[in-house]
């Protein structure tokens, strides 16, 4: 039964129909997702219509040692450049993007007889490590927002008191595994907490990326399993949480282990030891990060529904495939496998309900807080949506002329993955390719896509979509690998070369230069907010926190995100400054730093928070006293 062609045609029609969404939604993804789906379905139908067995290779890639030498030299250059410049920079990103292109081209065109998986695996690991670690060790302090609460505050108090209770009345009393790991690493390795964070969570996350290769290997060949790993390692949101190391980061590493074991279970090669390891990882995730546990529960729920659809006699998919998962008979598969998946869902639901019911959350339990948040989301949806999530797109009338272009650039890498995912989905529905693992994979990727994309399009960001993307990208990378493997095999050689080369040239740069991948040093520093600080800014923050009060003077105002660093201990002394009609800060007590004149500071302008550069005189003018100065930072009350 040729069910893949009708599905691809249905996708083509759906893409055309989705173009009408532009009439009611102005989000950039509403404009670009339909075009991406149309392009992917068209390419797949072209390959299906005129299959070509000529597999393209290139003579240059018949020498794998050349590619390895180029990547090794490039990685060394990245390390040296970051050491000389004190961190990552635009030249750093350009070199890393070119190295990503080199790796992808090798995976496309290296002849089978010259394909050396260990060398290519080493190339990918070295590249993704070199892309991340300079952002950790070359930047003073920490990069990000939440990490300032988790490590120098909560983990420090845990170490000082020798008890989890030392972290205070926090929801992480029910999920302390991240803080315990950093604390134990610090004590046993005799290093500061910052170094312990990088040695433990930072290293573990990069070391877990080969699990993407291992999981994808059950679905396709070694070449494309390496391709999936490379795509995932270069992805913007994955890089983001490899630099802003918080419980989400540790959860990603755990999730990759869950995906690997889950695929083994679906492929019928798992043992009792695998099941025990899977339950252990479920427990570890529940004790690490609450939202990540919800994401995994969403994955398992979608997987259960996809499995039921696969084995149910109502659907013709399993009968058409004859693949693994139905060889023992539909009834047996439906009973045993469904019970297993249902057991995973019930176990995780019960585990989260128990842990959350014991976890404090703003004077109530986390379980009650989650129910309240869900009701607020429904109310927001009924009222017509909400506000955009700060930190993703800040702009307005004062936005830069090329801001709209950069907005699309931020989403280009995701759209390329969506292109590959759409092709891969069509491939997995072919009779000879469809089996339980691929059907379930498509199911949970579709579910995460819906949860990640639909609420923001409706103005709801309380689900924190930025936390969902790295989990979603695992499945998207795996499906993209399956899709490109098919295109290389069946698409006409010139057409495949065009698609593959364009993808290899654009994807690494689009991901590496994106806002999500550059929180420490934005490639477009006048547009994207920078979440790292200089030594003088960090020293000034400590002084201001210790020596200022609200007595008689009111709150102190600065720019976002610096104010979040000042407020990291739950203080309310500091707020985002307001720019008056005369273009100066109207607040009585203000903080100026040179970042406000040259980069992308966010202020309250006209009742909205947006990027607005200010000269020093607009913050610390002649009517103000400079009562504190540290480097290029001044505290100027009126």
Backbone torsions as a table, in degrees:
resi	resn	phi	psi	omega
1	UNK	NA	122.9	-178.1
2	UNK	-91.0	78.0	-176.5
3	UNK	-87.8	-13.7	-178.4
4	UNK	-69.8	-36.1	-179.6
5	UNK	-65.9	-48.4	175.1
6	UNK	-58.5	-36.9	179.5
7	UNK	-66.9	-42.1	177.3
8	UNK	-64.0	-40.2	176.9
9	UNK	-65.0	-38.5	176.7
10	UNK	-63.3	-39.9	176.4
11	UNK	-63.4	-38.5	178.2
12	UNK	-63.1	-45.6	178.5
13	UNK	-64.3	-41.3	179.7
14	UNK	-63.2	-39.4	178.1
15	UNK	-62.0	-42.8	177.9
16	UNK	-64.8	-41.2	-179.6
17	UNK	-65.4	-35.3	-178.1
18	UNK	-69.0	-16.1	176.4
19	UNK	-59.6	-25.6	-180.0
20	UNK	-70.5	-16.7	179.5
21	UNK	-61.5	-27.4	179.4
22	UNK	-59.3	-21.5	-178.2
23	UNK	-73.4	-22.8	-176.5
24	UNK	-120.3	-17.2	-178.8
25	UNK	-126.8	131.9	-176.7
26	UNK	-101.4	5.9	-178.7
27	UNK	-63.9	139.7	179.7
28	UNK	-54.0	-36.5	180.0
29	UNK	-66.3	-28.3	177.5
30	UNK	-65.7	-25.6	178.8
31	UNK	-86.0	-31.5	-169.9
32	UNK	-100.0	-31.2	-178.7
33	UNK	-60.8	-45.5	178.4
34	UNK	-58.5	-41.4	179.7
35	UNK	-64.8	-37.6	179.2
36	UNK	-65.8	-44.3	179.2
37	UNK	-64.0	-42.0	178.7
38	UNK	-61.5	-44.7	-179.8
39	UNK	-63.7	-43.7	-177.9
40	UNK	-65.1	-45.2	-179.9
41	UNK	-65.6	-36.0	179.0
42	UNK	-65.8	-43.2	178.9
43	UNK	-64.2	-41.3	179.5
44	UNK	-63.8	-44.2	179.7
45	UNK	-64.6	-34.0	176.2
46	UNK	-63.3	-43.9	178.3
47	UNK	-66.3	-35.7	-178.7
48	UNK	-74.1	-31.2	-176.9
49	UNK	-75.0	-43.4	-178.8
50	UNK	-130.6	75.9	-179.7
51	UNK	-63.8	145.3	-178.2
52	UNK	-132.4	119.9	-177.0
53	UNK	-80.6	-3.4	-179.5
54	UNK	-75.4	110.6	-177.0
55	UNK	-93.2	119.1	-174.6
56	UNK	-71.7	136.6	171.8
57	UNK	-135.0	171.4	178.4
58	UNK	-132.8	137.3	-176.8
59	UNK	-59.4	-34.8	-178.9
60	UNK	-58.7	-35.8	-176.3
61	UNK	-87.0	10.9	170.0
62	UNK	-80.0	-0.2	179.0
63	UNK	-123.5	81.4	-174.2
64	UNK	-60.5	-25.9	179.9
65	UNK	-65.6	-25.1	178.2
66	UNK	-67.3	-47.2	178.5
67	UNK	-61.5	-42.0	179.1
68	UNK	-62.7	-42.2	179.8
69	UNK	-63.6	-40.9	179.6
70	UNK	-63.2	-45.0	-178.5
71	UNK	-67.5	-41.8	178.4
72	UNK	-61.9	-43.9	177.8
73	UNK	-63.6	-43.0	-179.8
74	UNK	-64.0	-40.8	178.3
75	UNK	-63.5	-42.5	176.8
76	UNK	-61.9	-38.1	178.3
77	UNK	-65.5	-39.1	177.8
78	UNK	-62.3	-43.9	-179.9
79	UNK	-63.9	-45.6	-179.8
80	UNK	-64.4	-42.4	-178.7
81	UNK	-63.8	-42.8	179.5
82	UNK	-66.6	-33.5	177.8
83	UNK	-69.5	-37.8	-178.3
84	UNK	-73.7	-36.9	-175.1
85	UNK	-97.0	-4.1	178.7
86	UNK	77.3	28.8	178.8
87	UNK	145.0	-167.3	179.9
88	UNK	-85.1	152.7	-176.9
89	UNK	-149.5	178.0	180.0
90	UNK	-59.4	-46.4	175.3
91	UNK	-57.5	-36.6	177.3
92	UNK	-60.0	-47.1	-178.3
93	UNK	-65.4	-38.1	-179.8
94	UNK	-64.2	-45.8	179.4
95	UNK	-63.7	-43.7	179.3
96	UNK	-62.4	-38.4	178.5
97	UNK	-64.5	-42.3	178.6
98	UNK	-64.0	-39.3	177.8
99	UNK	-65.6	-38.3	175.5
100	UNK	-61.2	-40.0	177.0
101	UNK	-62.9	-42.1	179.2
102	UNK	-60.2	-43.6	-179.3
103	UNK	-63.5	-46.2	-178.7
104	UNK	-65.2	-39.7	178.8
105	UNK	-63.7	-38.8	176.0
106	UNK	-60.4	-43.3	-178.3
107	UNK	-67.2	-31.7	177.3
108	UNK	-69.0	-50.7	-159.2
109	UNK	-113.8	-3.4	177.7
110	UNK	-66.7	125.7	178.0
111	UNK	-59.7	150.8	-175.5
112	UNK	-55.7	-39.9	-175.8
113	UNK	-70.0	-17.4	-179.9
114	UNK	-107.5	1.4	-178.9
115	UNK	-72.2	120.6	-178.0
116	UNK	-119.2	90.5	-173.0
117	UNK	-54.9	-44.0	-179.3
118	UNK	-58.8	-39.6	179.8
119	UNK	-66.7	-42.3	179.7
120	UNK	-68.0	-37.2	176.1
121	UNK	-62.0	-42.1	178.2
122	UNK	-64.3	-39.1	178.4
123	UNK	-59.9	-46.0	-178.2
124	UNK	-64.7	-45.8	-178.7
125	UNK	-62.6	-45.0	-179.9
126	UNK	-63.5	-40.9	-178.3
127	UNK	-65.9	-48.1	-177.5
128	UNK	-68.1	-31.5	176.5
129	UNK	-68.8	-44.5	179.4
130	UNK	-66.4	-25.0	178.9
131	UNK	-73.4	-27.5	-172.8
132	UNK	-102.6	-48.8	-168.3
133	UNK	-63.7	-32.8	173.5
134	UNK	-59.9	-30.1	177.5
135	UNK	-70.5	-20.6	179.9
136	UNK	-88.2	-52.9	-170.7
137	UNK	-85.5	-23.1	-177.0
138	UNK	-88.7	-12.7	-177.2
139	UNK	-98.9	129.3	175.6
140	UNK	-62.5	144.2	177.9
141	UNK	67.1	-140.1	-177.8
142	UNK	-121.0	157.3	174.5
143	UNK	-105.2	129.2	178.3
144	UNK	119.8	-167.7	-176.8
145	UNK	-114.6	-62.0	-173.4
146	UNK	-64.1	-28.0	-178.1
147	UNK	-60.9	-28.7	178.9
148	UNK	-67.6	-24.4	175.9
149	UNK	-85.2	-40.9	-172.9
150	UNK	-71.7	-40.7	-172.4
151	UNK	-99.1	-65.4	-176.5
152	UNK	-68.9	-12.4	178.1
153	UNK	-107.4	-72.8	-171.6
154	UNK	-66.6	-47.8	-178.4
155	UNK	-68.4	-36.6	177.2
156	UNK	-60.7	-44.7	179.7
157	UNK	-67.5	-33.3	175.7
158	UNK	-61.6	-44.0	-179.9
159	UNK	-66.9	-42.8	-176.4
160	UNK	-66.7	-37.8	-178.6
161	UNK	-90.3	-18.4	-177.4
162	UNK	71.2	21.2	-177.1
163	UNK	-149.4	148.1	175.3
164	UNK	-62.3	-29.9	179.6
165	UNK	-60.9	-21.3	178.9
166	UNK	-66.0	-15.5	179.6
167	UNK	-73.8	-8.4	177.6
168	UNK	88.8	-172.0	-177.7
169	UNK	-81.6	79.9	-174.8
170	UNK	-127.7	153.4	177.0
171	UNK	-65.5	-16.8	-179.9
172	UNK	-81.1	1.1	168.2
173	UNK	-63.6	-27.7	176.8
174	UNK	-93.1	-1.0	179.4
175	UNK	-147.1	66.7	-172.9
176	UNK	-95.5	8.6	-170.3
177	UNK	-62.4	-41.0	177.9
178	UNK	-58.5	-48.4	-176.5
179	UNK	-67.6	-37.7	177.6
180	UNK	-65.5	-40.2	179.8
181	UNK	-62.7	-45.1	180.0
182	UNK	-65.8	-42.4	-179.5
183	UNK	-64.1	-45.7	-179.5
184	UNK	-64.8	-40.8	177.5
185	UNK	-61.4	-42.1	178.9
186	UNK	-62.0	-42.9	-177.4
187	UNK	-71.0	-43.9	-175.9
188	UNK	-76.5	-36.1	179.6
189	UNK	-87.9	-7.8	179.9
190	UNK	55.8	51.7	178.9
191	UNK	-129.3	159.5	176.4
192	UNK	-62.2	163.8	-177.5
193	UNK	-60.8	-37.3	-179.7
194	UNK	-61.1	-48.1	178.1
195	UNK	-65.4	-36.7	178.9
196	UNK	-63.7	-38.0	177.7
197	UNK	-60.9	-44.8	-177.7
198	UNK	-71.1	-36.5	-179.9
199	UNK	-70.2	-33.0	-176.3
200	UNK	-93.5	-76.0	-175.1
201	UNK	-66.7	-44.8	-178.4
202	UNK	-61.5	-45.2	-179.9
203	UNK	-70.7	-40.3	-178.7
204	UNK	-62.7	-37.2	-178.6
205	UNK	-65.8	-46.9	178.3
206	UNK	-64.7	-39.2	-178.9
207	UNK	-67.5	-19.0	-179.1
208	UNK	-84.2	-12.8	-177.1
209	UNK	-59.0	-36.7	176.3
210	UNK	-57.7	-17.2	176.1
211	UNK	-65.5	-27.7	174.3
212	UNK	-64.1	-43.3	175.6
213	UNK	-60.4	-46.8	-176.7
214	UNK	-63.2	-40.2	-179.7
215	UNK	-70.2	-42.8	-178.0
216	UNK	-68.1	-25.1	-179.2
217	UNK	-61.2	-24.8	177.3
218	UNK	-75.0	-16.1	-175.4
219	UNK	-105.0	-22.2	-175.2
220	UNK	-155.2	-169.9	-175.5
221	UNK	-80.6	171.6	-179.1
222	UNK	-58.9	-42.1	-178.4
223	UNK	-54.0	-48.9	-173.5
224	UNK	-83.7	-20.8	171.1
225	UNK	-67.8	-39.5	173.9
226	UNK	-65.3	-36.5	177.7
227	UNK	-61.1	-43.9	178.4
228	UNK	-61.7	-42.2	179.2
229	UNK	-63.2	-42.3	179.1
230	UNK	-63.7	-44.1	178.5
231	UNK	-59.7	-42.9	-178.4
232	UNK	-68.6	-43.2	-178.7
233	UNK	-64.1	-29.0	-179.7
234	UNK	-88.2	-11.8	-173.4
235	UNK	-60.9	141.2	-172.9
236	UNK	-61.2	-50.9	-178.1
237	UNK	-67.1	-29.6	176.8
238	UNK	-68.4	-41.7	175.9
239	UNK	-63.1	-40.5	-179.7
240	UNK	-56.0	-48.5	-177.5
241	UNK	-82.8	-0.3	169.6
242	UNK	-90.1	-12.1	179.5
243	UNK	-107.4	-46.1	174.2
244	UNK	-89.4	87.4	-169.5
245	UNK	-86.6	102.3	179.5
246	UNK	-130.7	-178.4	179.4
247	UNK	-53.1	-29.9	175.2
248	UNK	-56.5	-40.2	-178.2
249	UNK	-62.7	-47.2	177.9
250	UNK	-63.5	-35.7	179.5
251	UNK	-64.3	-34.7	179.0
252	UNK	-62.0	-45.1	179.0
253	UNK	-60.7	-42.1	177.9
254	UNK	-65.0	-41.1	-178.6
255	UNK	-62.7	-38.1	178.5
256	UNK	-61.9	-38.1	174.9
257	UNK	-65.1	-38.4	177.9
258	UNK	-63.7	-44.0	-179.9
259	UNK	-60.9	-44.7	-179.7
260	UNK	-60.1	-48.9	-179.2
261	UNK	-68.0	-33.8	179.9
262	UNK	-66.4	-41.4	177.6
263	UNK	-64.4	-40.6	177.1
264	UNK	-60.1	-41.0	178.7
265	UNK	-63.9	-43.2	-179.6
266	UNK	-68.8	-29.6	178.7
267	UNK	-82.2	-4.0	176.5
268	UNK	77.7	20.1	-179.6
269	UNK	-112.8	3.9	-178.1
270	UNK	-77.7	149.9	176.9
271	UNK	-111.6	179.1	176.9
272	UNK	-61.0	-33.5	177.5
273	UNK	-63.7	-38.0	176.6
274	UNK	-64.3	-41.7	179.0
275	UNK	-63.7	-39.9	178.4
276	UNK	-65.3	-41.1	178.0
277	UNK	-64.3	-37.2	179.9
278	UNK	-65.7	-43.5	177.5
279	UNK	-63.5	-39.2	177.5
280	UNK	-61.0	-41.7	179.5
281	UNK	-68.9	-36.4	174.2
282	UNK	-58.1	-45.0	-179.9
283	UNK	-65.8	-43.3	179.5
284	UNK	-61.6	-39.1	-179.7
285	UNK	-67.7	-41.8	178.9
286	UNK	-62.1	-28.4	180.0
287	UNK	-94.8	8.5	179.8
288	UNK	-112.2	-48.6	-174.9
289	UNK	-155.7	126.3	-174.6
290	UNK	-67.9	-46.3	-177.5
291	UNK	-64.8	-37.9	178.6
292	UNK	-63.3	-33.4	176.0
293	UNK	-66.4	-36.6	176.2
294	UNK	-64.7	-39.5	178.4
295	UNK	-61.6	-45.3	179.1
296	UNK	-64.7	-38.7	177.1
297	UNK	-63.2	-37.1	175.4
298	UNK	-63.4	-43.4	178.0
299	UNK	-60.0	-46.5	-177.8
300	UNK	-66.9	-40.1	178.1
301	UNK	-63.0	-43.6	178.0
302	UNK	-66.5	-37.5	178.4
303	UNK	-63.5	-39.4	178.3
304	UNK	-63.1	-44.7	179.4
305	UNK	-64.4	-41.6	179.1
306	UNK	-64.6	-38.7	178.5
307	UNK	-64.3	-44.1	179.4
308	UNK	-61.2	-42.0	177.8
309	UNK	-63.4	-35.7	-177.6
310	UNK	-68.0	-41.8	-173.9
311	UNK	-98.0	-9.2	-177.9
312	UNK	-69.4	139.1	177.4
313	UNK	-67.2	-11.9	178.0
314	UNK	-69.2	-30.9	-178.0
315	UNK	-104.1	142.8	-176.9
316	UNK	-88.5	5.9	-170.9
317	UNK	-64.7	-52.9	-176.4
318	UNK	-65.0	-38.8	-179.3
319	UNK	-64.3	-32.3	-178.4
320	UNK	-77.0	-28.0	-172.0
321	UNK	-81.7	-45.6	-173.3
322	UNK	65.3	16.1	-177.5
323	UNK	-84.4	-173.3	179.0
324	UNK	-63.6	146.1	-177.8
325	UNK	106.9	-15.8	179.7
326	UNK	-130.8	1.9	-175.5
327	UNK	-66.2	-26.3	-179.1
328	UNK	-89.3	3.4	-178.6
329	UNK	106.1	140.1	-175.6
330	UNK	-60.9	-40.3	-176.5
331	UNK	-63.4	-46.0	-179.8
332	UNK	-62.5	-46.6	-178.7
333	UNK	-61.8	-43.9	-179.0
334	UNK	-60.7	-41.9	-176.7
335	UNK	-71.0	-55.4	-173.7
336	UNK	-70.8	-52.5	-176.1
337	UNK	-66.2	-40.4	179.1
338	UNK	-64.3	-40.3	177.8
339	UNK	-62.9	-38.7	179.4
340	UNK	-64.3	-50.2	-179.8
341	UNK	-64.3	-40.4	177.5
342	UNK	-63.7	-36.2	176.4
343	UNK	-63.2	-40.6	176.4
344	UNK	-60.4	-44.8	-178.2
345	UNK	-64.9	-46.2	-178.5
346	UNK	-64.9	-42.6	-179.5
347	UNK	-61.2	-47.7	-179.0
348	UNK	-67.7	-38.2	178.0
349	UNK	-63.3	-46.5	178.6
350	UNK	-64.3	-41.1	-179.9
351	UNK	-62.4	-47.4	-178.9
352	UNK	-66.1	-39.8	179.0
353	UNK	-60.9	-42.1	-179.8
354	UNK	-68.1	-49.9	-177.6
355	UNK	-63.2	-44.7	-177.6
356	UNK	-67.6	-31.7	179.3
357	UNK	-70.1	-16.3	178.9
358	UNK	-103.9	0.1	-174.3
359	UNK	-100.0	125.9	178.6
360	UNK	-71.6	146.3	-179.4
361	UNK	-155.4	98.0	178.3
362	UNK	49.3	51.9	175.5
363	UNK	83.5	0.0	175.8
364	UNK	-138.1	-175.0	177.1
365	UNK	-85.4	156.8	179.8
366	UNK	-62.8	-33.5	179.5
367	UNK	-62.7	-45.2	177.6
368	UNK	-66.5	-37.2	178.2
369	UNK	-64.1	-38.4	178.4
370	UNK	-65.0	-40.1	178.0
371	UNK	-63.9	-41.7	178.1
372	UNK	-61.8	-43.0	179.8
373	UNK	-63.2	-39.0	178.0
374	UNK	-63.1	-40.5	177.8
375	UNK	-64.5	-37.9	178.3
376	UNK	-65.1	-38.3	178.3
377	UNK	-63.2	-41.9	178.4
378	UNK	-64.5	-40.3	178.9
379	UNK	-65.7	-39.1	177.9
380	UNK	-64.1	-42.4	178.6
381	UNK	-63.8	-41.2	-180.0
382	UNK	-65.5	-29.7	-178.8
383	UNK	-84.6	-3.7	176.3
384	UNK	104.2	19.8	174.5
385	UNK	106.1	-175.6	-176.6
386	UNK	-138.6	-159.4	-175.4
387	UNK	-92.2	157.5	177.5
388	UNK	-67.6	155.1	-178.1
389	UNK	-77.9	123.0	-178.4
390	UNK	-65.2	139.7	178.9
391	UNK	101.9	-17.1	177.5
392	UNK	-92.5	-58.2	178.4
393	UNK	-136.2	108.5	175.1
394	UNK	-116.2	127.9	-177.3
395	UNK	-169.4	-148.7	-177.3
396	UNK	135.1	-155.8	-178.1
397	UNK	-60.6	-27.4	-178.9
398	UNK	-90.8	7.4	-177.9
399	UNK	-66.7	155.7	-179.1
400	UNK	-69.7	154.7	-177.0
401	UNK	-58.9	-33.1	-176.8
402	UNK	-96.2	15.4	-176.2
403	UNK	-63.3	-40.5	-179.1
404	UNK	-62.9	-36.3	177.1
405	UNK	-64.8	-41.8	179.3
406	UNK	-67.3	-31.5	176.7
407	UNK	-61.3	-41.8	177.6
408	UNK	-72.1	-34.7	177.7
409	UNK	-61.2	-38.9	179.0
410	UNK	-60.1	-26.3	-176.0
411	UNK	-103.7	-1.6	-175.3
412	UNK	-65.7	-42.2	179.1
413	UNK	-61.7	-42.6	176.9
414	UNK	-61.5	-41.5	-179.0
415	UNK	-65.1	-36.0	176.6
416	UNK	-66.5	-39.7	175.2
417	UNK	-64.9	-37.5	178.1
418	UNK	-65.2	-37.3	174.9
419	UNK	-57.4	-52.0	179.8
420	UNK	-64.3	-36.5	178.7
421	UNK	-64.2	-40.2	179.7
422	UNK	-65.2	-43.8	177.1
423	UNK	-62.6	-45.5	-179.6
424	UNK	-61.9	-37.2	177.8
425	UNK	-62.8	-43.7	177.9
426	UNK	-62.8	-39.4	-179.7
427	UNK	-63.5	-42.3	-175.7
428	UNK	-68.5	-15.1	178.8
429	UNK	-88.5	-3.5	175.2
430	UNK	-66.0	144.2	-173.8
431	UNK	-55.3	-41.5	-176.7
432	UNK	-80.2	-10.0	-178.0
433	UNK	-106.7	-24.5	-173.1
434	UNK	-72.3	128.0	171.4
435	UNK	-150.9	176.5	-170.1
436	UNK	-59.2	-44.3	-175.9
437	UNK	-62.3	-41.2	-179.5
438	UNK	-73.4	-36.2	177.5
439	UNK	-63.8	-42.3	178.7
440	UNK	-67.1	-39.5	178.2
441	UNK	-59.2	-47.5	178.2
442	UNK	-60.5	-38.6	-178.7
443	UNK	-63.1	-48.4	-176.4
444	UNK	-77.3	-26.5	173.6
445	UNK	-66.4	-41.9	177.7
446	UNK	-61.7	-40.2	179.7
447	UNK	-65.3	-44.9	179.6
448	UNK	-67.3	-35.4	175.6
449	UNK	-61.0	-43.1	-179.1
450	UNK	-63.9	-46.0	-177.9
451	UNK	-68.7	-35.0	-176.9
452	UNK	-77.3	-36.3	-172.2
453	UNK	-97.4	-40.2	-171.2
454	UNK	-68.3	-49.5	-179.6
455	UNK	-56.9	-45.3	177.3
456	UNK	-61.6	-34.5	177.4
457	UNK	-63.5	-26.6	178.9
458	UNK	-94.6	3.3	177.9
459	UNK	89.1	11.2	180.0
460	UNK	-103.0	115.6	-179.7
461	UNK	-119.2	8.0	-178.0
462	UNK	-69.6	-14.2	175.6
463	UNK	-80.9	-1.6	178.2
464	UNK	55.2	68.8	-176.4
465	UNK	-58.9	-27.9	178.8
466	UNK	-61.9	-22.8	178.1
467	UNK	-82.3	-20.0	-177.3
468	UNK	-84.6	-29.3	-172.8
469	UNK	-57.7	-45.9	-179.0
470	UNK	-62.3	-27.3	175.6
471	UNK	-76.1	-40.2	177.3
472	UNK	-63.8	-39.8	-175.7
473	UNK	-63.4	-24.3	177.0
474	UNK	-59.9	-53.7	-179.8
475	UNK	-66.5	-37.9	179.1
476	UNK	-64.2	-40.7	177.9
477	UNK	-64.1	-39.2	180.0
478	UNK	-66.3	-44.3	178.9
479	UNK	-67.9	-36.1	177.3
480	UNK	-63.2	-38.9	177.4
481	UNK	-62.6	-43.3	177.1
482	UNK	-61.9	-42.5	-179.1
483	UNK	-64.2	-45.6	-179.3
484	UNK	-69.9	-30.4	174.8
485	UNK	-62.1	-39.3	177.4
486	UNK	-68.7	-43.4	-178.6
487	UNK	-62.8	-38.9	179.2
488	UNK	-65.9	-30.2	-177.4
489	UNK	-82.7	-38.8	-169.2
490	UNK	-115.9	-23.5	-179.6
491	UNK	-74.4	144.2	177.8
492	UNK	-52.4	137.8	-173.0
493	UNK	-52.8	-48.3	179.4
494	UNK	-60.9	-38.7	179.9
495	UNK	-67.7	-42.1	178.9
496	UNK	-64.1	-42.2	179.1
497	UNK	-59.2	-41.9	180.0
498	UNK	-63.7	-47.3	-179.4
499	UNK	-65.4	-46.3	-174.9
500	UNK	-67.1	-44.5	-178.7
501	UNK	-65.8	-42.4	178.1
502	UNK	-61.0	-42.8	178.3
503	UNK	-62.5	-45.5	-177.9
504	UNK	-66.4	-32.9	179.8
505	UNK	-75.3	-34.3	-171.6
506	UNK	-95.6	-43.4	-171.4
507	UNK	-57.5	-52.2	-177.9
508	UNK	-59.1	-46.1	-179.4
509	UNK	-65.8	-40.6	179.9
510	UNK	-62.0	-40.2	179.3
511	UNK	-75.1	-44.8	-174.8
512	UNK	-69.4	-34.6	-178.7
513	UNK	-88.0	-3.7	-174.4
514	UNK	-68.6	161.6	176.9
515	UNK	-57.6	-41.5	-175.4
516	UNK	-64.1	-33.3	-174.3
517	UNK	-89.7	-4.8	-174.0
518	UNK	-128.7	50.2	-179.9
519	UNK	-68.6	-24.4	-177.7
520	UNK	-83.5	-32.8	-176.1
521	UNK	-153.9	83.2	-176.4
522	UNK	-57.6	138.9	177.1
523	UNK	-66.5	-32.4	178.3
524	UNK	-114.8	80.4	-167.5
525	UNK	-70.7	-14.6	176.6
526	UNK	-88.3	-4.7	-179.2
527	UNK	-115.2	-41.6	-172.7
528	UNK	-101.2	136.3	-178.8
529	UNK	-68.3	138.5	179.3
530	UNK	-100.2	128.6	-175.2
531	UNK	-109.1	22.6	171.6
532	UNK	-123.1	164.6	-170.7
533	UNK	-137.1	162.8	177.5
534	UNK	-84.5	169.4	178.5
535	UNK	-60.3	-42.4	-178.1
536	UNK	-67.7	-35.7	178.1
537	UNK	-66.6	-39.0	178.5
538	UNK	-69.5	-40.7	177.7
539	UNK	-64.6	-40.3	178.5
540	UNK	-64.5	-38.0	178.8
541	UNK	-60.7	-44.1	179.5
542	UNK	-62.6	-41.9	-179.7
543	UNK	-65.2	-44.7	-178.4
544	UNK	-65.8	-38.0	178.7
545	UNK	-64.5	-39.9	-175.3
546	UNK	-77.8	-34.4	-165.6
547	UNK	-111.5	-4.1	-179.4
548	UNK	-107.3	153.4	175.5
549	UNK	-137.0	174.7	176.5
550	UNK	-95.6	-1.0	-176.3
551	UNK	-63.7	115.2	174.8
552	UNK	77.1	-9.5	-175.7
553	UNK	-122.5	-14.8	-178.2
554	UNK	79.6	-175.3	-177.7
555	UNK	-68.0	159.0	177.2
556	UNK	-104.3	135.7	-173.4
557	UNK	-115.4	140.7	177.1
558	UNK	-144.5	-167.7	179.3
559	UNK	-92.7	157.8	165.4
560	UNK	-82.9	131.9	16.6
561	UNK	-102.0	3.7	-176.1
562	UNK	-59.1	-35.2	-178.7
563	UNK	-63.3	-28.9	179.3
564	UNK	-70.3	-32.4	175.1
565	UNK	-68.5	-38.1	177.6
566	UNK	-67.5	-32.3	-176.9
567	UNK	-95.4	14.5	-171.1
568	UNK	-65.0	-18.9	179.7
569	UNK	-94.5	17.7	179.2
570	UNK	81.2	17.1	-179.6
571	UNK	-73.9	161.9	176.5
572	UNK	-124.4	14.4	-179.3
573	UNK	-73.0	-21.2	-170.4
574	UNK	-117.0	139.1	179.7
575	UNK	-142.2	169.4	179.0
576	UNK	-76.3	130.5	-177.5
577	UNK	-67.7	156.1	179.9
578	UNK	-112.8	129.9	177.6
579	UNK	-92.3	121.7	-179.4
580	UNK	-79.0	179.8	-178.2
581	UNK	-65.0	-24.0	178.9
582	UNK	-85.9	4.8	176.4
583	UNK	82.3	12.3	177.5
584	UNK	-118.3	162.9	177.9
585	UNK	-68.9	127.3	-176.9
586	UNK	-91.6	-7.1	-178.0
587	UNK	-77.2	150.1	-176.7
588	UNK	-71.3	-35.5	-177.7
589	UNK	-121.2	119.6	-172.7
590	UNK	-135.3	152.8	176.3
591	UNK	-116.5	130.7	175.5
592	UNK	-113.6	138.7	168.7
593	UNK	-137.3	153.4	-172.7
594	UNK	-60.6	-23.6	176.2
595	UNK	-54.3	-32.6	-176.7
596	UNK	-68.4	-17.8	-178.3
597	UNK	-100.9	-12.6	-172.2
598	UNK	-129.3	-17.1	-173.3
599	UNK	-117.6	-130.3	-173.4
600	UNK	-127.8	63.6	176.7
601	UNK	-72.5	148.4	179.6
602	UNK	-110.5	126.0	177.9
603	UNK	-127.3	167.4	170.2
604	UNK	-79.7	115.8	-178.9
605	UNK	-130.6	116.3	178.4
606	UNK	61.3	33.2	179.0
607	UNK	84.1	2.3	178.4
608	UNK	-128.3	154.6	174.6
609	UNK	-92.2	123.6	-177.9
610	UNK	-151.6	163.5	177.8
611	UNK	-68.4	129.9	178.6
612	UNK	-152.5	112.2	175.8
613	UNK	-76.6	140.5	-180.0
614	UNK	-131.6	138.3	172.5
615	UNK	-71.4	162.8	-177.1
616	UNK	-58.4	-39.0	-178.4
617	UNK	-65.5	-23.3	179.6
618	UNK	-74.7	-16.9	179.5
619	UNK	-108.1	-47.0	-179.6
620	UNK	-117.7	68.8	-178.6
621	UNK	-77.9	-177.1	-176.4
622	UNK	-66.8	-16.6	179.9
623	UNK	-86.7	2.5	-177.6
624	UNK	-115.2	155.7	175.5
625	UNK	-100.7	137.3	176.1
626	UNK	-94.4	92.0	-174.0
627	UNK	-86.4	-13.4	178.6
628	UNK	-149.9	135.3	178.2
629	UNK	-139.1	135.8	174.3
630	UNK	-142.6	103.3	-176.8
631	UNK	65.0	-122.3	-179.0
632	UNK	-98.6	19.2	179.4
633	UNK	-112.8	136.5	-179.1
634	UNK	-133.4	142.0	172.0
635	UNK	-105.7	118.0	-169.5
636	UNK	-126.8	88.9	172.9
637	UNK	-80.3	159.7	178.5
638	UNK	-91.9	NA	NA
